[in-house]
Amino acid sequence: LEILVTVLNENDNSPVFAQPNLTRTVPEDTKVDTAIVAREELSATDADLDTIYYELTTTVQDTDGYFAIRGVNNPEIYLQKALDYDKFNSTTLLLYARDRPVTSSDPTKTATATITIVIEQSDTRAPWFLPCTFLHGDTSVCISSPYSGRVNISEMSTDPLLLEPGPIYAVDPDYTISDRIVYSIVGGNTDEVFSVDADTGNLTMNKIVTSPDSFLLQVMATQASNIRKYSIASVEIKVISKSNYPPYFEKGVYNGTVFVGLPQRSFVYQAGDPSTPLVIMAMDEDFPDV
């Protein structure tokens, strides 16, 4: 009697990853749809020769949606959404390998691989002139105010000019790169009156100013290793007559009268003349017409 025996394969083996722990460094400016970890490095094996089903999740809050796998049977990890170093600079992904579909009611065996992703900041932003204010709380955009200063007509200053709201200064906002900044004047410098120190940003005079016309300089801050990354700030230099005298009040003491019960912003009147508002006036002999 010949008896044919068929041995059924019992699902008694779990899927196995060749590398259960992986680390990848990803530049911030990596293009969407770029493969981050190849399929060959992530494919699991199963001694039961079952079809493997994959699922990818993240363990770090607010990093969902940036990385994905190509398909339920293809574990290649690719970039699904553009990265922003200011939002996060690392995340940890968990790749699950199952020998049954997620929806299956059959007993399932699972393996897990941990993929650590480190984001490397890229040179994506132009220099910022300081001080600056973030736009609507977005730390990737910082808006600076124009600089302003003044010089005396027909007078040569040998010191760096004092400016508001501060000296000319720019930084590389890609702070892990922190490229050196180079300064230059690219507009408004009539007759080459001014020059800027390429390294410090200090603004100085080359010659005296003989006209009362103001200057509106355009100062450019360029990254030393990437001239395509630059920003331009405006610097208004007013030309004024030299001040030799301090301002003074017309009177040493002013006397006024107020009435009980008046609303806010009501006039204070001159003492002894309740029909004439009290006016406090100052003069300056350097500016008789002001």
HUFENGI-V224759 format. One record per residue. N is the residue number from 1. PSI is psi in degrees with one decimal (* if undefined). OMEGA is omega in whole degrees, -180 to 180 (* if undefined). BURIAL is 1 if it has 9 or more other C-alpha atoms within 8 Angstrom, else 0. Layout:
# HUFENGI-V224759
{{N/PSI/OMEGA/BURIAL} {N/PSI/OMEGA/BURIAL}}
This chain:
# HUFENGI-V224759
{{1/123.6/179/0} {2/123.5/-178/0} {3/125.4/178/0} {4/121.4/-179/0} {5/124.3/176/0} {6/124.0/179/0} {7/119.3/179/0} {8/138.9/-178/0} {9/116.8/178/0} {10/138.6/178/0} {11/78.3/-177/0} {12/13.2/177/0} {13/140.1/177/0} {14/152.6/172/1} {15/152.7/-178/1} {16/129.5/173/0} {17/136.8/176/1} {18/-35.2/179/0} {19/94.6/-178/0} {20/-11.8/178/0} {21/124.6/-180/0} {22/149.3/174/1} {23/134.7/178/0} {24/138.0/173/1} {25/126.0/-174/0} {26/120.1/176/1} {27/144.2/-177/1} {28/-33.9/-176/1} {29/18.1/176/1} {30/136.3/-177/1} {31/145.8/177/0} {32/142.3/180/1} {33/4.2/176/0} {34/136.8/177/0} {35/131.9/-179/1} {36/-45.6/177/1} {37/127.4/-175/1} {38/155.3/-180/1} {39/-41.1/-176/1} {40/-32.2/-178/0} {41/-18.5/-173/0} {42/-10.5/-177/1} {43/132.6/178/1} {44/156.8/176/1} {45/156.4/-180/1} {46/121.5/-179/1} {47/-19.6/177/0} {48/-0.7/180/1} {49/29.8/177/0} {50/156.8/171/0} {51/134.9/-177/0} {52/134.9/177/1} {53/132.0/-173/1} {54/150.9/175/1} {55/136.4/-178/1} {56/131.7/176/1} {57/167.9/177/0} {58/149.4/-180/1} {59/-5.4/-176/0} {60/129.5/-178/0} {61/144.0/177/0} {62/20.2/175/0} {63/13.6/176/1} {64/147.6/172/1} {65/-8.6/-178/0} {66/-34.0/-178/1} {67/146.7/-179/1} {68/166.5/174/1} {69/156.3/-175/1} {70/-32.5/-179/1} {71/170.7/-177/0} {72/-24.3/177/1} {73/7.5/180/0} {74/104.4/-173/1} {75/6.9/179/1} {76/128.3/180/1} {77/131.4/179/1} {78/163.5/179/1} {79/121.1/-176/1} {80/-22.7/-178/1} {81/143.2/-176/0} {82/140.3/-178/1} {83/155.6/175/0} {84/111.5/-175/0} {85/-30.7/-179/1} {86/-20.9/180/0} {87/-42.0/174/0} {88/149.8/-179/1} {89/5.4/173/1} {90/158.2/176/0} {91/163.2/179/1} {92/125.7/-180/1} {93/146.6/174/1} {94/124.2/178/1} {95/119.0/180/1} {96/136.8/175/1} {97/120.0/-179/1} {98/150.5/178/1} {99/9.3/173/1} {100/152.1/176/1} {101/156.2/-179/0} {102/-34.4/-176/0} {103/-2.9/-176/0} {104/144.1/177/0} {105/-4.9/179/0} {106/153.8/175/0} {107/134.9/-174/0} {108/138.3/174/0} {109/142.0/-170/1} {110/144.9/171/1} {111/153.6/-177/1} {112/134.1/174/1} {113/140.7/180/1} {114/124.4/-180/1} {115/116.3/177/1} {116/124.2/180/1} {117/122.8/177/1} {118/122.9/-179/1} {119/128.1/179/1} {120/121.4/-178/1} {121/136.4/179/1} {122/163.2/180/1} {123/83.3/-174/0} {124/-14.0/-173/0} {125/148.6/177/0} {126/163.0/-179/1} {127/152.7/174/1} {128/131.0/169/1} {129/136.1/-179/1} {130/149.8/-1/1} {131/156.8/178/0} {132/164.7/-177/1} {133/132.9/179/0} {134/140.1/-177/1} {135/110.3/178/1} {136/36.7/178/0} {137/1.5/179/0} {138/111.5/-176/0} {139/-0.5/178/0} {140/-9.9/-179/0} {141/124.7/-180/0} {142/121.2/-174/1} {143/125.9/-180/1} {144/156.7/177/1} {145/155.9/177/0} {146/151.9/174/0} {147/154.6/178/1} {148/149.8/178/1} {149/-174.8/-180/1} {150/153.1/175/1} {151/155.7/178/1} {152/138.1/179/1} {153/140.1/177/1} {154/28.1/179/0} {155/132.8/-177/0} {156/122.8/176/1} {157/132.5/-180/1} {158/-11.8/180/0} {159/157.9/173/0} {160/141.8/-178/1} {161/143.5/176/1} {162/126.9/-176/0} {163/157.2/172/1} {164/144.8/0/0} {165/6.9/179/0} {166/179.5/179/0} {167/156.8/177/1} {168/122.1/-177/1} {169/130.9/179/0} {170/154.0/180/1} {171/160.1/173/1} {172/112.7/-177/1} {173/-15.5/172/1} {174/79.8/-162/1} {175/-22.2/177/0} {176/-18.1/175/0} {177/-48.8/176/1} {178/58.4/180/1} {179/151.0/177/1} {180/141.4/-178/1} {181/135.6/178/1} {182/132.4/-176/1} {183/147.5/175/1} {184/154.8/176/1} {185/123.6/-176/1} {186/1.6/179/1} {187/154.1/174/0} {188/0.2/-175/0} {189/70.6/-178/1} {190/130.4/177/0} {191/19.4/176/0} {192/44.0/-179/0} {193/-35.0/-173/1} {194/159.4/172/1} {195/155.5/179/1} {196/137.4/178/1} {197/125.0/-174/1} {198/-28.8/-176/0} {199/-38.7/-174/0} {200/-23.6/-175/0} {201/2.5/179/1} {202/133.2/-179/1} {203/126.2/-179/1} {204/168.4/-179/1} {205/140.7/174/1} {206/-24.4/-177/0} {207/168.7/180/0} {208/160.0/177/1} {209/127.9/-177/1} {210/-4.8/-179/0} {211/144.8/180/0} {212/0.5/-178/1} {213/137.9/179/0} {214/160.1/176/0} {215/139.9/173/1} {216/92.8/-176/1} {217/148.7/172/1} {218/112.6/-178/1} {219/128.7/-178/1} {220/134.7/173/1} {221/119.6/-176/1} {222/141.4/174/1} {223/135.5/-174/1} {224/-35.8/-176/1} {225/-1.4/-179/0} {226/90.6/-174/0} {227/-11.3/177/0} {228/-10.4/176/0} {229/105.4/-178/1} {230/162.1/174/1} {231/156.3/-179/1} {232/132.6/178/0} {233/147.8/177/1} {234/141.7/180/1} {235/111.9/179/1} {236/122.6/177/1} {237/113.6/178/1} {238/140.8/179/1} {239/120.7/-176/1} {240/163.2/173/1} {241/144.7/-178/0} {242/137.8/-180/0} {243/113.2/179/0} {244/-17.2/-173/0} {245/145.4/175/0} {246/157.2/174/0} {247/158.3/179/0} {248/153.5/177/0} {249/148.3/179/1} {250/-32.4/179/0} {251/154.3/176/0} {252/-30.0/-179/0} {253/133.5/174/0} {254/137.6/179/0} {255/131.4/-179/0} {256/169.0/180/1} {257/136.5/174/1} {258/156.1/-178/0} {259/142.8/179/0} {260/140.2/174/0} {261/-0.5/179/0} {262/147.2/178/0} {263/169.3/177/0} {264/150.6/178/0} {265/16.5/173/0} {266/155.0/-179/0} {267/146.1/162/0} {268/131.9/-176/1} {269/158.1/178/1} {270/138.0/178/1} {271/130.5/-180/0} {272/-6.3/-180/0} {273/78.0/-174/0} {274/2.5/178/1} {275/-7.5/-177/0} {276/120.3/178/0} {277/146.1/178/1} {278/125.9/-180/1} {279/127.7/179/0} {280/120.0/-174/0} {281/139.0/174/0} {282/151.6/-179/0} {283/163.9/177/1} {284/123.2/-176/1} {285/-19.4/176/0} {286/-23.7/-176/1} {287/72.8/-176/0} {288/-21.1/-177/0} {289/5.4/-177/0} {290/*/*/0}}
